[in-house]
């Protein structure tokens, strides 16, 4: 969301190209911009070959009720009717705090291509209720990687979490261990992943810390964060690296 509309479209092109070359599924988050740009980007994604869309709510004139949120997501969905559309529920950042089970029910009734949500909330009671509300062709993607284990115990089987960019194997192993009923292993893996998350979050916000972590773990040079965010200091990077090495992750 720190990029211009032209910049976001350029990123869509590159990810679609990489997705086709590597067999990747490309979901594009189109929200967090003026509404006209959200619609424009949704239409562009459909033409460019993205696989699905994710949208934040309106962030200034925030939806005040479930019907208002459904209306907003419906407009985005109409802009790309051939693509599955999911809602990005991140109440801590968006300050849109509505009943998600009621939203899912209403959106499913009104929006043909509504297919679920990314759920970046720590309320697993609500997550479990959402899971019971979803249709067979819909999905809930957990955003909080520190809750993968308890969420898996409730039946959630999908996640879109920032830290998974760095440690996909650890996240997958948690789900696999849960499937094998190996609860001691699940607990061990979740603790390792949670400590890795804390190693980053203690040094700042997610974009600067994840960019630093990516270079520590993979040696992929991802560059500095877009303004107004700033890169971490070398001292902060060293502290992250030291913690990850103790966890056997770097």
N, C-alpha and C positions, 0 to 999 in steps of 0.2 A: 504494500500500500504506500510505500515511500516513493514509488516510481510514477512517472507520468503515464497517461493512457497509452501513448506511443511506446513507451518502454515496456509496459505490461504486455502489449500485443507482440512485441519483439520476443519477450520471454516465452509467450505461448508458442510462437513459431519454432523456437529452438527446442522446447520440451516436446512438442508434437513430433518434430524430426527425430529427436533422440528416442522417443517412445516407440516410433515405428521401427527404428533400427535395432532396438534392444528388447522388443516385446514388452514394453512397459505400459501400464494403464495411466492415463494422464487426466487428473481431476484438477480443474482450475478454480481458484477462489477469486470471484469477480467483484465482491463487495468492498465496502470501505472507501467509496468514492462518491462524487456527485451522481445522483440517480441516472442522469442521462448517460454518463460514462459507464455505469454499471450495465445498463441495457446494451450500450454499444459493444462493450467487451463480451457480454454474453452472446450476442449475435456473431461477433468475430470468432469466438471459440467454436461455435457450431460449424462455421464455414471452414475454419482452419483444421478441424479434425480432432479436437479434444474429445475425450470419452465421456466426461460428465462435468457438472458445475457444482460449486459450493459457494454460498453467499452469506456474508455477514448481514445484519439488519442495517437499516438506516441509522447512522451514528450521531446525528445532530437532532433531527426531528424524530426521536426514537419512538418506535411503536409502543403505545400505552396499553394495548389489549391484545388478546389472541387474534381477534378478527383483523386488526390493523397489521399484525405481523404476517398473517396468512395472505393478506392483500399484497403486501410488499413482495413476498417470495413468489406469489402468483405472477406478478408483473415480470420478474426475472425469468421465471419458467416459460412464460409466453414468448419471451425474446429468443428462446432456443428450444422450441417445442420437441425437437428430436432427441434432446439430451436429457439424461437423468439429472435432476436438480436436488441438492441437499442443503439444508440450513446449517449454518455454523453457529452453534450455541456457545458463546463465550461470555457469560454474564459479568465476570470480573473486569473484562476490558470494555465490553459494549455497554454495560449498565442496563441492558434489557433483561429484566428478570421476570419472565412469564412462565406459566405452567406448561412445561414441555409435553407431557402426555396429552393435554387438551389441544395443544398446538398441532401435534402429530395427527391426532384424530381429525381435526378440522382441515388441515392441509391435505390429508389423504383424500378426503371427501371432495375437495374443491380443485385440486391441482393434479391432472392426470400423470404428469412426469415427476411428481414429488416422490423421492426414493429414500428419505431418511435424514439423518443429521450427523454432524460431528459434534460430539458432546464434551466440551471442555469445562466441565464442572466437577466438583468433588462429591456431589450428592448422589451416592450410589443407590439410595432408596428411590429417587426419581428415575435414575437410569434403569433400574429393574422394572419400574412401571412402564417406562417407554418401551422396553424390550417386549413386554406383554402386549403393547398396543400396536407394534409394527406388523405389517403384512409380510408375506413370505418373500416378496421381491424388494423389500426395504431393509435398510441396515442402520445400525448405530455404531459410529466409530468413536472409541474413547480417546480423549485428548490428553488425559493425565497419565503419563507412563508410570508414575509412582503408585498407581492404583490398578495396574494390569492384573495382578494376582487376585485380589478380591473381586474385581470386575469379572474375571474369567470364571470365578467360582459361581457368580450369579448367572453366567451364561453368555456374557459378551465375548465375542470372538474376533473382533476387528478393532484396529487402532490407527489413528493418524496422530502421531506424537513427534514433537520436534527432536527429542533425543534419539529416536529410532533412526534418524539419518546417520547417527554416529554408531549406534549399537543395535543394528537390526537382528543380529543373531541372538542377543540376550533376550530381546522381546519375544522372538519366535520360540526360543527355548522355554520361556515361561508358559506359553500356551501349550506347547507340546508336553511339558511336565505335568501340567494340569490335566491334559487329556489322558495321561498315563497314571493319574491318581498318585503321583509322587509328590506329596505335599511338602516333605522336608526340602526337596530340590526346588520346588516352587518358591518356598520362603527364602532359600539361599540366593536364588537368582534375582528375586525381587529386591532383596536387600542390596545386592551388588549394583543393580540398576538405579535404585533410589539414591545410593551414595554417589553414583556418577552424576546424577541429576543435581544433587546438592553441591557437588564440586563446582558445577557451572553456575548455578543460581546464586550462590554466595558471592559471586564476583560481579554481578550486574544483570541486566535484562537479557532476554533470550537471544536476540539477533547477534549482538556483539560476542556473547559467550559461546554461542554455537559456532560462529565463524572461527573463533579461536580454537575451539575443541576439534573442529573438522581438520584443521591443519595439524593439530597435535596427534590425532588418531590416524589420519589417512595420508598426510603430507599433500593433500589437494589444496592448492592455494586459491581460496575463494574471495580474496580481497576484503577491503574494509566494508563496514555497514554503510548503507546510504544515509546521508544527512537527514534529520538532525542527530541521529545516533552516532556515537564515536567508538572507535576501536578500543579494546582493552589495553592496559599498560603491559609492558613486558613482564613486570612483576606479577601481575594477575595471571598472565598466561603460564608463568612458571609454577604458580600455586596450583592451578588446574592440572597441569601436566604431572606434578608430583603426586597429587591425590589419585589420578587415574593410574599411574604406575603402581601405586600401592594396592590398587584393586585388580591389577593384572589386565588393565584395559588400554594400556599405551606402552 
